[in-house]
Amino acid sequence: MHRLLNTTTATRIRTATIADWPLIETLHRSCSEQAMHRRWGRTQIPRRGIERLLHHSSCWIALHTTDEVIALGSAGPVSRQPGVFDLGLQVADAHQRRGIGLALARHAAAHARSRGAHTLSAYAEASNLPMLGLLRRLGHPTEFREGAHLDVRVPLFGAGAASPRTPAPAPF
C-alpha cells in the first residue's frame, strides 16, 4: 500500500525492504558527498549498512512519479533508552526543501508514538541547518552539543507535540 505525500508531484511513501537496495543505492548516488557525509558520516553506504538499518528500525522510501526513490526515512528504538526512537532521513539533493523530509519525519514520529515512544532523537552536524529546522518544526526540541554535532530530542507528547491519541500511520 502506498501513501501519497504531495499531490502536486505525486510523491508517495512505502515501507522499504532489502529488495529496494538498487533503488536506495541510486538515491545515494544522486546525493552529493557532502549530503551523504552529513547523513551517514561517510560518502558511500554498503548494502550491509542498509541491511542493518532495516533490521534495527522501520524504514520507508519516498518515490517520485517515475518510481525513482527520492528519500529514505527510518525510525527505531535507541538501545538502553526506553521510549526513545532514533530518526534517520536522507533526501536526494534535487528534492530537498519540498516538504518530503518533513513528511517522512512526521510519519516516523507517528510510527514511534504508536510503538510507545515519548521522544524522537536525531544526531546531526550543528551546521546542518535544514535538518535542525526540520526537527524544530516537529516540536520543541532539546539540543545537546557534542563537539561539532547536536543530539536533538523532540518530545512526542506535551507542548507542541501531537497528542497521544494521534492515530498510527497506515500500514504500508
C-alpha positions as CSV (number, residue, x, y, z in Angstrom):
1,M,0.0,0.0,0.0
2,H,1.3,3.5,-0.9
3,R,0.6,6.7,0.9
4,L,0.5,10.0,-1.1
5,L,2.8,12.7,0.4
6,N,2.4,15.5,-2.1
7,T,-0.4,15.7,-4.7
8,T,1.4,18.2,-6.8
9,T,4.4,16.0,-7.5
10,A,2.7,12.6,-6.9
11,T,5.3,11.6,-4.3
12,R,4.3,8.7,-2.2
13,I,5.9,6.6,0.6
14,R,6.0,2.9,1.3
15,T,7.8,0.6,3.6
16,A,11.4,-0.2,2.4
17,T,12.8,-3.7,2.2
18,I,16.2,-5.1,1.2
19,A,14.7,-5.7,-2.3
20,D,14.8,-1.9,-2.6
21,W,18.6,-1.9,-2.4
22,P,19.1,-1.0,-6.1
23,L,16.7,2.0,-5.7
24,I,18.3,3.1,-2.4
25,E,21.8,2.8,-4.0
26,T,20.6,5.0,-6.8
27,L,19.2,7.5,-4.3
28,H,22.7,7.6,-2.6
29,R,24.4,8.2,-6.0
30,S,22.1,11.2,-6.6
31,C,23.2,12.8,-3.3
32,S,26.3,14.9,-3.0
33,E,29.3,13.6,-1.0
34,Q,28.6,16.4,1.5
35,A,25.0,15.3,1.9
36,M,26.0,11.7,2.3
37,H,28.6,12.5,4.9
38,R,26.2,14.8,6.8
39,R,23.6,11.9,7.0
40,W,25.8,8.8,7.3
41,G,29.2,10.1,8.4
42,R,30.7,8.7,5.2
43,T,30.2,9.1,1.4
44,Q,29.3,5.5,0.5
45,I,26.9,3.1,2.2
46,P,27.4,-0.6,1.5
47,R,24.4,-3.0,1.2
48,R,25.2,-4.4,4.7
49,G,24.7,-1.0,6.2
50,I,21.2,-0.8,4.8
51,E,20.6,-4.4,5.9
52,R,21.5,-3.4,9.5
53,L,19.3,-0.3,9.3
54,L,16.3,-2.4,8.1
55,H,17.0,-5.0,10.8
56,H,17.1,-2.4,13.7
57,S,14.4,0.1,12.5
58,S,11.4,0.6,10.4
59,C,12.3,2.2,7.1
60,W,10.3,4.0,4.3
61,I,11.2,5.2,0.9
62,A,9.6,8.2,-0.9
63,L,9.1,7.6,-4.6
64,H,8.6,10.2,-7.3
65,T,6.1,9.6,-10.1
66,T,8.7,7.7,-12.1
67,D,9.3,5.2,-9.2
68,E,12.6,7.0,-8.5
69,V,13.5,6.8,-4.8
70,I,14.0,10.4,-3.7
71,A,14.2,9.9,0.1
72,L,14.8,7.3,2.8
73,G,13.5,7.6,6.3
74,S,13.8,5.4,9.4
75,A,12.8,5.2,13.0
76,G,13.8,2.7,15.5
77,P,14.3,2.3,19.3
78,V,17.5,3.6,20.8
79,S,19.2,0.9,22.8
80,R,19.3,1.4,26.6
81,Q,16.9,4.4,26.3
82,P,13.3,3.1,26.6
83,G,10.8,5.3,24.9
84,V,13.3,7.0,22.6
85,F,13.3,6.3,18.9
86,D,16.1,7.4,16.5
87,L,15.1,9.3,13.4
88,G,17.1,9.0,10.2
89,L,16.5,10.9,6.9
90,Q,18.1,11.2,3.6
91,V,16.5,13.3,0.8
92,A,18.1,13.5,-2.7
93,D,19.7,16.8,-3.2
94,A,17.4,17.8,-6.1
95,H,14.3,17.2,-4.0
96,Q,15.3,18.9,-0.8
97,R,13.2,21.8,0.7
98,R,10.0,20.5,-0.8
99,G,8.5,19.0,2.4
100,I,9.4,15.4,1.7
101,G,11.8,15.1,4.6
102,L,9.3,16.8,7.0
103,A,6.5,14.4,5.8
104,L,8.8,11.4,6.4
105,A,9.8,12.8,9.8
106,R,6.1,13.2,10.8
107,H,5.4,9.7,9.6
108,A,8.3,8.4,11.7
109,A,7.1,10.4,14.7
110,A,3.6,8.9,14.4
111,H,5.1,5.4,14.0
112,A,7.3,5.9,17.1
113,R,4.3,7.2,19.1
114,S,2.3,4.1,18.0
115,R,5.1,1.9,19.4
116,G,5.1,3.7,22.8
117,A,7.9,6.2,22.2
118,H,7.8,9.5,24.1
119,T,10.9,11.1,22.3
120,L,12.3,11.2,18.8
121,S,16.1,11.6,18.7
122,A,18.4,12.7,15.9
123,Y,22.1,13.2,15.8
124,A,23.1,15.9,13.3
125,E,26.0,18.2,12.5
126,A,25.5,21.6,14.2
127,S,26.0,23.2,10.7
128,N,23.1,21.1,9.2
129,L,20.6,23.9,9.4
130,P,18.0,22.3,7.1
131,M,17.8,19.2,9.4
132,L,17.8,21.3,12.6
133,G,15.0,23.4,11.1
134,L,13.0,20.3,10.2
135,L,13.4,19.0,13.8
136,R,12.2,22.3,15.2
137,R,9.1,22.1,13.1
138,L,8.3,18.7,14.7
139,G,8.0,20.2,18.2
140,H,10.1,21.9,20.9
141,P,13.4,20.0,20.8
142,T,16.1,20.0,23.4
143,E,19.6,20.2,21.9
144,F,22.8,18.8,23.4
145,R,26.0,19.9,21.8
146,E,28.7,17.2,21.3
147,G,31.6,19.0,19.6
148,A,30.5,19.8,16.0
149,H,27.3,17.8,16.4
150,L,24.0,18.1,18.2
151,D,22.0,15.4,19.8
152,V,18.4,16.7,19.3
153,R,15.5,15.3,21.3
154,V,11.9,16.1,20.2
155,P,9.1,15.2,22.7
156,L,6.3,13.3,21.1
157,F,3.8,14.3,23.7
158,G,3.3,17.6,25.5
159,A,3.7,21.2,24.5
160,G,3.9,21.4,20.7
161,A,3.8,17.7,20.1
162,A,0.9,15.7,18.8
163,S,-1.4,14.2,21.4
164,P,-1.1,10.6,22.5
165,R,-4.3,9.9,20.6
166,T,-2.8,10.8,17.2
167,P,-3.6,7.8,15.0
168,A,-0.8,5.5,14.0
169,P,0.3,5.7,10.4
170,A,-1.4,3.4,7.9
171,P,0.4,0.2,7.3
172,F,2.4,0.0,4.1
